[in-house]
Amino acid sequence: MVEDIKKIAEKFGIVLSKEEALKVQKELKRWCKPSIRADGEIIKTRDGSFTLISKEYGEPYHSVYAGAVRECYEKFLLPSGLIDKTKKSSRITIIDIGFGLGYNSVVAIHHLKNINPAIEIKIYGLDKTFPSKLPPMPEPYTDLHNKVWENRNALEREGVLIELIEGDIRNTIGVIKDRADAIFHDPFSPFRNPEMWTIDLLRKITGKLKEDGIWVSYTSALCVRKALRMLGLFVGESTPVGRKRGGTVCSPSKKFELSIHEERKLNLSPYAIPLKDETLNTPPKEILIRYFCEVVKIKDT
Ligand SMILES: C[S@@+](CC[C@H](N)C(=O)[O-])C[C@H]1O[C@@H](n2cnc3c(N)ncnc32)[C@H](O)[C@@H]1O
């Protein structure tokens, strides 16, 4: 393992001593262990709604602690600015990254259509693979969720157009030519799904925002906030749901800010450096090892 780490580091022009490679190994063990142990099963979350557990990533599709539906509403829809926009616009566009079970989109459609039944909603749903097992959504979302997966034509008649795009997002993001009012960024967590959070991919993704559009995610990871800041975006924190720190929002023009405490961490922590994937095809494990090599070097200086 230590030899592997040293070889991968060399690929990126980083020379590691054995001691440094051991430190990288320790960081990997500390940050990348599964958050939950279960086998691709459906589980009940705290608000009573169900979610899936991904065996591949060792993580649930939604926060078990906050509740799956509550997470969609409070961590994604509320901070996205869409509720306000829906009152004033005739059409909105959403890019839903890590579409998964479709919960984020379903919750958004339900509430936005309640606010303005005439609103036209276009959604691009991107995912590597769409799940074969789907837990049922609770009322009032059950019917809408079924339509998303079984009869999207029925939704088109109601002014909702959902385009599902399958494949590694690094290869598919370029297909979208539209600009979005909101981007829901909902992959698994940065250290378990690193290719989804690199500065290089985030540049492409946030480049799809309208000038007043908002990118939203549940994560508060410093590597992500730093990347967004380096891309020249205004970065802020959404209201915490079920834990101390909130998620992250950013925009090209909306003047989001972080608290002094969070700003300090972004400036001082050795973890506040971006994940990198210049070629957009680096294996996830290499993205992570490169990152922790850089963290260890910073810690040692
Ligand atoms: C946390 S789940 C998404 C939950 C979803 N938003 C919902 O409401 O049901 C993360 C999703 O990211 C997808 N994903 C992971 N890596 C990806 C990649 N490289 N490209 C596209 N999608 C990816 C997974 O397949 C998974 O469906």
The ligand as a Gaussian input file, in Angstrom:
#p B3LYP/6-31G(d) Opt

LIG

0 1
 C      -26.296000      10.450000      -2.831000
 S      -26.808000       9.636000      -4.306000
 C      -27.964000      10.760000      -5.008000
 C      -29.311000      10.819000      -4.344000
 C      -30.311000      11.539000      -5.233000
 N      -30.012000      12.936000      -5.411000
 C      -31.741000      11.355000      -4.780000
 O      -32.386000      12.346000      -4.388000
 O      -32.222000      10.228000      -4.814000
 C      -25.380000       9.913000      -5.326000
 C      -25.552000       9.586000      -6.796000
 O      -24.359000      10.018000      -7.486000
 C      -24.143000       9.129000      -8.565000
 N      -22.745000       9.203000      -9.044000
 C      -21.625000       8.820000      -8.383000
 N      -20.534000       8.991000      -9.161000
 C      -20.970000       9.500000     -10.340000
 C      -20.325000       9.883000     -11.551000
 N      -18.989000       9.796000     -11.703000
 N      -21.081000      10.384000     -12.557000
 C      -22.432000      10.502000     -12.423000
 N      -23.103000      10.142000     -11.291000
 C      -22.389000       9.647000     -10.266000
 C      -24.498000       7.761000      -7.952000
 O      -24.774000       6.812000      -8.968000
 C      -25.703000       8.090000      -7.065000
 O      -26.914000       7.852000      -7.717000

